[in-house]
């Protein structure tokens, strides 16, 4: 077996929600997730979140590495 290929993908997930709704309903709560290569500052994101009718947001930074092998 030998590795013949590898690629890496990096992206951010912005998730907007209302904290009280998440506390009451858990996974059933309404959330909006969007995928991005870059995000503005947390202050700018906070303004967008408020305009969207939410009060909480979280940012997840994902780095995926895919390795392919030939057998």
N, C-alpha and C positions, 0 to 999 in steps of 0.2 A: 504494500500500500504506500502511495506517495501523495503528498499534497500537491495539487496542480494549480490552485487558484485561491485567492483570499480577497475579500473586499470589506470595507468598513463604511457604515452609514451612521451619521450623527444627526439627531434632530431633537426638538423640544416639543413637549405636549403642554398646552395651556388648558387648564380645566377650571371653569367658572361654576359657582354653586352658591346656595344660601346655607349658611352654617346651621341655622335652626332646623331647616328641612332635612339636612343630612343627619343631624342628631336624632330627629324623630323617625325618619324613614330609612336610614342607612343606604344600602345599594339601590333602593327604589326611588331615591331623591332625584329631582331633575338636575342634570348637569350638562354643560356644553363643553365638548372637547374639540380643540383645534390643534393642528400640527404645523410646526414652523421650523425654518432653518435658523432664524434669528428672532429675538424679541426686543422690544424697546425697554426702557427702564421700568422697574416695578411701580413707580409713581404714575407713569403713563398707562400701564396696564390697569392699575387701580381705577383710574378715571373711566376707562372703557368698561370695566366690570360694573361699576356703578351705573353707567348709562344703559347697560344691558339688563339692569334690574337684579343683579346679584350682589352679594356682600363679601364673598370670599373667593380667592383663587389659589391655585397651586401650579407650580411649574415643575415638570419632570424632564430631566436631561437624559436622553437615551443614546448610548453608543452600542451599535450592533456590529459584531464581527462575524462574517460568514466565511467558513473554511470548507473548501471542496477537496475531496480525496478521490483518487482513482484506485480501484482494487483489482 
